[in-house]
Amino acid sequence: MALDNVDRRLLARFEASAAHERARRDLLPPEWLNAEPEIQPGDRLGDLFEDVLTRARERVQAERDALARRRSGDDLDFAG
């Protein structure tokens, strides 16, 4: 008996599923099948990341400016 690492019990179900999927795709218009999506999911994540990064930088800068204004109003010397 030869060793085989393929479980053939599910092969018939897989083939039926693939045939069903092909039949579903055949119902779609060809221009839908060949069309490129306008926005890739990764592009949306990149835009979101850039927006979060920009807002974080603006918030850090605002906090630094507020701290500088508070320090300039104080007569304390923090350097020593």
DACOR-V323948 format. One record per helix or strand of 3 or more residues. SS is the DSSP state (hx for helix, st for strand). FROM is the first residue (numbers start at 1). TO is the last residue. If there is no record, write none. Layout:
SS;FROM;TO / SS;FROM;TO
//
This chain:
hx;8;26 / hx;30;34 / hx;41;73
//
